[in-house]
């Protein structure tokens, strides 16, 4: 019995440093930008963002590969600075926000890639879940804001094909080509507050 108690105590003692090194950070939606850009009419890029986002990063500074992230974005919060276009994007032709009010990203693996990180996770969008790999800049060191909150930040990028998620609407052009490109570049500027 004494041996069992000693073994349990040893396991707990070994796990404490790992627990102590992890910290929880929530996304500060007011100081973050969930941005994207996509080719428009074969001649330029249209940029937009989603204004309502919530998420938590469980950060392990001692072993960054043990970190996890979980993010939820409200699809109706899309903003491309053109009300008519935004309404079209909210419709069944694109995001179908009445049926699919959120998109989510849940990390499955974090790996070092030089100075950056590669974060692999499941992106669920328009009722379809597919793996996506984000390239993530080094997370900044802690900084205290004027109100005593601890903050950190990073930038994450990736490119997806919207058709992979069932976003297939398009219109042909008289001069050839289509109205909306298939590839969507995603640029996430993320500011975090320690919970």
C-alpha positions as CSV (number, residue, x, y, z in Angstrom):
1,X,0.0,0.0,0.0
2,X,2.8,2.4,0.9
3,X,4.5,1.7,-2.5
4,X,1.2,2.5,-4.3
5,X,0.8,5.8,-2.4
6,X,4.5,6.7,-3.1
7,X,3.9,6.0,-6.8
8,X,0.8,8.1,-7.0
9,X,2.7,11.0,-5.2
10,X,5.5,10.7,-7.7
11,X,3.2,10.9,-10.6
12,X,1.5,14.0,-9.2
13,X,4.8,15.6,-8.5
14,X,6.0,15.0,-12.0
15,X,2.8,16.4,-13.6
16,X,2.8,19.6,-11.5
17,X,5.5,21.4,-13.5
18,X,3.7,20.7,-16.7
19,X,0.4,22.0,-15.3
20,X,2.2,25.1,-13.8
21,X,3.7,26.0,-17.2
22,X,0.3,26.1,-19.0
23,X,-1.8,29.3,-19.0
24,X,-5.1,30.2,-20.5
25,X,-5.5,33.2,-22.8
26,X,-8.7,34.5,-24.4
27,X,-9.0,36.2,-27.7
28,X,-9.6,40.0,-27.4
29,X,-12.1,40.5,-30.2
30,X,-11.8,44.3,-30.0
31,X,-8.1,44.2,-30.8
32,X,-8.0,41.2,-33.2
33,X,-8.8,40.9,-36.9
34,X,-10.1,37.7,-38.5
35,X,-9.4,38.7,-42.0
36,X,-9.5,37.2,-45.5
37,X,-9.0,38.1,-49.1
38,X,-10.3,36.6,-52.3
39,X,-9.9,37.3,-56.0
40,X,-12.8,39.4,-57.5
41,X,-13.7,39.5,-61.2
42,X,-10.2,38.2,-62.0
43,X,-8.7,41.6,-61.6
44,X,-8.3,42.5,-57.9
45,X,-8.7,41.2,-54.4
46,X,-11.6,41.9,-52.0
47,X,-10.8,42.0,-48.3
48,X,-13.1,41.3,-45.4
49,X,-13.2,40.2,-41.9
50,X,-15.5,38.6,-39.2
51,X,-16.2,41.0,-36.3
52,X,-17.5,38.5,-33.7
53,X,-15.0,36.0,-32.5
54,X,-14.4,34.1,-29.3
55,X,-11.6,31.7,-28.4
56,X,-9.1,30.4,-25.9
57,X,-5.5,29.5,-26.2
58,X,-4.1,27.0,-23.7
59,X,-0.5,28.0,-23.9
60,X,2.4,25.8,-22.6
61,X,5.5,27.9,-22.7
62,X,7.8,25.1,-21.6
63,X,6.6,22.9,-24.4
64,X,4.8,24.9,-27.1
65,X,3.8,21.7,-28.9
66,X,1.4,20.9,-26.0
67,X,-0.5,24.1,-26.6
68,X,-4.1,24.0,-27.8
69,X,-6.5,26.5,-29.4
70,X,-10.3,26.6,-29.8
71,X,-12.0,29.4,-31.8
72,X,-15.6,30.2,-32.8
73,X,-16.5,32.9,-35.3
74,X,-20.1,34.1,-36.0
75,X,-20.5,34.0,-39.8
76,X,-23.2,36.7,-39.8
77,X,-20.5,39.2,-38.5
78,X,-18.9,39.2,-41.9
79,X,-17.9,42.7,-43.1
80,X,-16.4,43.6,-46.5
81,X,-17.4,47.3,-46.2
82,X,-20.2,46.8,-48.8
83,X,-23.6,46.2,-47.3
84,X,-25.1,44.6,-50.4
85,X,-22.2,42.2,-50.9
86,X,-22.3,41.3,-47.2
87,X,-25.9,40.4,-47.4
88,X,-25.1,38.2,-50.4
89,X,-22.3,36.5,-48.5
90,X,-24.7,35.8,-45.6
91,X,-27.2,34.2,-48.0
92,X,-27.5,30.5,-49.0
93,X,-25.3,31.3,-52.0
94,X,-22.3,31.5,-49.6
95,X,-22.2,31.2,-45.8
96,X,-25.9,30.5,-45.3
97,X,-25.7,32.0,-41.8
98,X,-29.3,31.0,-40.9
99,X,-28.3,27.4,-41.2
100,X,-24.6,27.7,-40.2
101,X,-24.3,30.5,-37.7
102,X,-20.7,29.7,-36.7
103,X,-17.5,28.4,-38.0
104,X,-14.9,26.8,-35.7
105,X,-11.3,25.9,-35.5
106,X,-10.0,23.3,-33.0
107,X,-6.3,22.5,-33.0
108,X,-5.1,18.9,-33.1
109,X,-1.4,19.3,-33.4
110,X,1.2,22.1,-32.8
111,X,4.7,21.7,-34.3
112,X,7.7,23.9,-34.5
113,X,8.7,25.1,-38.0
114,X,11.9,27.2,-37.6
115,X,10.9,30.5,-35.9
116,X,7.2,29.8,-36.5
117,X,4.7,27.2,-35.6
118,X,2.5,25.0,-37.7
119,X,-0.9,24.5,-36.1
120,X,-3.0,21.7,-37.6
121,X,-6.6,21.7,-36.7
122,X,-10.2,21.0,-37.9
123,X,-11.9,23.9,-39.5
124,X,-15.7,23.5,-39.6
125,X,-17.4,25.8,-42.1
126,X,-20.7,25.6,-43.9
127,X,-21.3,22.2,-42.3
128,X,-18.1,20.7,-43.6
129,X,-15.1,19.8,-41.4
130,X,-11.6,19.6,-43.0
131,X,-8.1,19.7,-41.7
132,X,-6.3,23.1,-42.1
133,X,-2.7,24.0,-41.3
134,X,-2.0,27.6,-39.9
135,X,1.4,29.1,-40.1
136,X,1.7,31.0,-36.8
137,X,4.3,33.7,-36.0
138,X,6.2,33.5,-32.7
139,X,3.8,34.4,-29.8
140,X,5.0,37.7,-28.2
141,X,6.2,37.9,-24.7
142,X,3.7,39.0,-22.0
143,X,3.0,42.7,-21.8
144,X,1.0,44.5,-19.1
145,X,-1.6,47.0,-20.4
146,X,-2.5,50.2,-18.4
147,X,-5.3,48.4,-16.7
148,X,-3.2,45.6,-15.3
149,X,-4.1,42.9,-17.9
150,X,-1.4,40.6,-19.3
151,X,-1.5,40.5,-23.1
152,X,0.3,38.5,-25.9
153,X,-0.2,38.4,-29.6
154,X,0.5,36.6,-32.8
155,X,-0.3,36.4,-36.5
156,X,-1.6,33.3,-38.3
157,X,-2.1,32.7,-42.0
158,X,-3.3,30.0,-44.3
159,X,-5.1,29.5,-47.6
160,X,-8.2,27.4,-48.2
161,X,-10.2,26.5,-51.3
162,X,-13.8,27.6,-50.5
163,X,-15.2,24.8,-52.7
164,X,-13.8,22.3,-50.3
165,X,-16.3,23.7,-47.8
166,X,-19.3,23.7,-50.1
167,X,-19.1,27.4,-50.9
168,X,-19.5,26.9,-54.7
169,X,-21.5,29.8,-56.0
170,X,-20.0,31.7,-58.9
171,X,-20.9,33.6,-62.1
172,X,-19.1,33.4,-65.4
173,X,-17.7,36.6,-67.0
174,X,-18.2,37.5,-70.7
175,X,-14.5,38.0,-71.0
176,X,-13.8,34.6,-69.5
177,X,-13.1,33.6,-66.0
178,X,-15.4,33.9,-62.9
179,X,-16.7,36.5,-60.5
180,X,-15.2,35.0,-57.4
181,X,-11.9,33.1,-57.0
182,X,-11.7,29.7,-55.3
183,X,-8.7,30.3,-53.1
184,X,-9.2,32.4,-50.0
185,X,-6.2,33.8,-48.1
186,X,-6.8,34.0,-44.4
187,X,-4.9,36.4,-42.2
188,X,-5.5,36.4,-38.5
189,X,-4.1,39.2,-36.3
190,X,-4.7,37.9,-32.8
191,X,-4.4,39.7,-29.4
192,X,-4.8,37.7,-26.3
193,X,-5.7,38.5,-22.7
194,X,-4.6,36.2,-19.8
195,X,-7.6,34.7,-18.1
